[in-house]
Each structure stands twice: as structure tokens, then as C-alpha cells.
Amino acid sequence: MDYETLLTVQGYAKFFLILAVFIIFYSYAYSIYKRQKTGERDFEKYSKLVHDDSSVSMPLEERKKDKDIDNKEK
């Protein structure tokens, strides 16, 4: 494999790697937007943690009290 072919393969690999990172990032950002819009999760609450992170703060969400979770924690 000569040097020019190696540079071509490296260029294509870099392009597809950047494309994959771009697709993953935007799909994650869209999923956050969609969950916020449907009301499944309120990400505004999590942004308040930056300013209010003391040990006496109220929890943001209640813990689930399922039997399966209780058994796994023991």
C-alpha cells in the first residue's frame, strides 16, 4: 500500500468517524428535546443543581418503590 492510498483511506475513515459522531450527538439532542416536549422528564430541574447543590436540598425525583428494585438493593 503506497502513501497516497494510505492518506485516502485515512481521509475516508476520518470523514465517516465524524459523520457517526455527528449522527449520535444530534440523535441524543433530539431525544432530550422530545422527552422535554412530551413531559416525560423535566430537564430544567437538573439545571438548577448547578446553583443548589447542598446536602440539605430536596431530591429532584422520588425513588421507585417496586419489589424488583427492593430485592436488587439487598
Backbone torsions as a table, in degrees:
resi	resn	phi	psi	omega
1	MET	NA	122.3	-179.0
2	ASP	-83.8	171.9	-173.2
3	TYR	-64.2	-38.3	-178.3
4	GLU	-67.0	-40.3	177.2
5	THR	-65.5	-39.5	178.5
6	LEU	-62.6	-41.9	177.2
7	LEU	-65.5	-36.3	177.9
8	THR	-66.0	-45.2	178.5
9	VAL	-63.1	-41.0	178.8
10	GLN	-63.4	-39.6	178.5
11	GLY	-64.5	-45.0	177.5
12	TYR	-64.6	-40.4	179.5
13	ALA	-63.6	-41.8	178.9
14	LYS	-65.3	-40.5	178.7
15	PHE	-61.6	-47.7	-177.8
16	PHE	-70.8	-30.3	175.9
17	LEU	-67.6	-44.3	177.8
18	ILE	-65.4	-38.3	177.2
19	LEU	-62.9	-42.4	179.3
20	ALA	-65.2	-42.8	178.3
21	VAL	-64.0	-40.7	177.8
22	PHE	-60.5	-46.2	-179.0
23	ILE	-66.2	-42.6	179.5
24	ILE	-64.3	-45.0	-179.2
25	PHE	-62.3	-47.9	-177.7
26	TYR	-70.8	-31.0	175.7
27	SER	-69.6	-35.7	176.0
28	TYR	-67.1	-44.1	178.6
29	ALA	-63.2	-38.9	178.0
30	TYR	-66.8	-38.6	179.9
31	SER	-66.3	-37.3	176.0
32	ILE	-64.8	-44.3	178.8
33	TYR	-61.0	-43.4	-178.1
34	LYS	-66.2	-42.9	178.8
35	ARG	-65.9	-35.5	177.8
36	GLN	-68.0	-42.3	-177.2
37	LYS	-67.5	-39.4	-178.5
38	THR	-80.3	-10.7	179.1
39	GLY	85.0	10.1	179.2
40	GLU	-64.9	-38.2	179.4
41	ARG	-146.9	141.6	-179.2
42	ASP	-105.2	103.0	-176.9
43	PHE	-78.4	-11.5	176.0
44	GLU	-64.4	-34.2	178.7
45	LYS	-62.0	-40.6	-177.5
46	TYR	-68.9	-29.0	179.1
47	SER	-70.9	-22.7	177.7
48	LYS	-71.6	-17.2	179.1
49	LEU	-62.7	-25.4	-179.7
50	VAL	-64.0	-37.7	-177.7
51	HIS	-94.3	-25.5	-176.5
52	ASP	-125.7	82.9	-177.2
53	ASP	-120.6	31.6	179.6
54	SER	-78.5	165.2	-177.3
55	SER	-75.7	-14.2	-179.5
56	VAL	-98.1	7.4	179.5
57	SER	-70.0	152.7	176.8
58	MET	-73.2	144.9	176.9
59	PRO	-63.7	147.7	-179.2
60	LEU	-74.9	-37.8	-178.5
61	GLU	-134.1	151.2	175.2
62	GLU	-77.3	147.9	176.5
63	ARG	-78.8	148.7	177.6
64	LYS	-74.9	140.9	-177.8
65	LYS	-116.4	50.6	178.4
66	ASP	-83.0	157.8	177.8
67	LYS	-65.7	-36.0	-179.3
68	ASP	-64.5	-41.3	-179.2
69	ILE	-69.3	-39.7	179.1
70	ASP	-63.1	-37.8	-179.9
71	ASN	-70.2	-35.3	-178.9
72	LYS	-72.0	-29.5	-177.7
73	GLU	-76.8	-20.9	-177.1
74	LYS	-79.6	NA	NA
